[in-house]
Structure formats: C-alpha cells, structure tokens
Amino acid sequence: MRLGIDPKVDYVFKKLFGSEEYALLLVSLLNAVIRLVRPVTGVDIVIPQTGKSSPEEKLVVGDVRARD
C-alpha cells in the first residue's frame, strides 16, 4: 500500500532511519547502498547532536548518527 510519503524529505528520513524502532530498516538500506564484504548486521542509534565544550563552538545536529 502506498502512503504518498516521500522518504527523501528530511523529517521522514530521520523518522525512518534515525530511530531504534526502525533500526532494521537502516541496516537494510546500508547493505543495499554500500555493499560491504561482510554485511551490516545491526546498528545502535545514538543522539545525533555533538556536545559543545565551550560557548564559542558550533552545535552540530545530524540527520542520523549510528554506530555499527
């Protein structure tokens, strides 16, 4: 069934590939796109923001941050 939701929209991409609920979907995407010798078997979704050690540093917020 088609819902008419475009997965390329930032908000939708982050919901689909940046949450623990859909971690297996991210694993499937990574395996389809990068084709490693050994396939990715799992990911840990982590907070997509980097910490700031001083007020002058820029806060970086990514769409998806994961650790394999």
C-alpha positions in Angstrom: 0.0 0.0 0.0 1.3 3.4 -1.0 1.0 6.2 1.6 2.3 9.1 -0.5 5.1 9.9 1.9 8.4 10.8 0.3 11.3 9.2 2.3 13.7 11.8 0.9 12.1 14.6 3.0 14.4 15.3 5.9 11.8 14.8 8.6 10.6 11.5 7.1 14.1 10.2 6.6 15.0 11.0 10.2 11.9 9.2 11.5 12.5 6.1 9.3 16.3 5.7 9.6 17.1 7.5 12.9 15.0 5.7 15.5 15.6 2.4 17.3 12.1 1.3 16.2 13.2 1.1 12.6 16.9 0.1 13.1 16.5 -2.9 10.8 15.3 -0.6 8.0 18.6 1.3 8.4 20.5 -2.0 8.3 18.7 -2.9 5.0 19.4 0.5 3.5 23.1 0.4 4.4 23.5 -3.1 3.0 21.8 -2.2 -0.2 23.8 1.0 -0.7 27.4 0.3 0.4 27.7 -3.5 -0.4 30.4 -4.4 2.1 32.3 -7.7 2.0 30.5 -8.6 5.3 27.0 -7.2 5.5 26.0 -4.9 8.3 24.1 -6.9 10.9 23.0 -4.3 13.4 23.3 -0.6 14.4 23.0 1.4 17.6 21.1 4.6 17.1 22.8 7.4 19.1 21.9 11.0 19.8 22.5 13.0 16.6 24.0 16.0 18.4 27.6 16.6 19.2 28.4 18.2 22.6 29.9 21.6 22.9 32.8 22.1 25.2 32.7 25.9 25.0 30.0 28.5 24.1 32.0 29.5 21.0 31.8 26.1 19.4 29.1 25.4 16.9 26.4 22.8 17.8 26.2 20.1 15.1 23.0 18.2 14.6 23.0 15.4 12.1 20.0 13.6 10.4 21.1 10.2 11.6 24.0 9.1 13.8 24.7 5.4 14.2 27.4 3.1 15.4 27.8 -0.3 13.8 
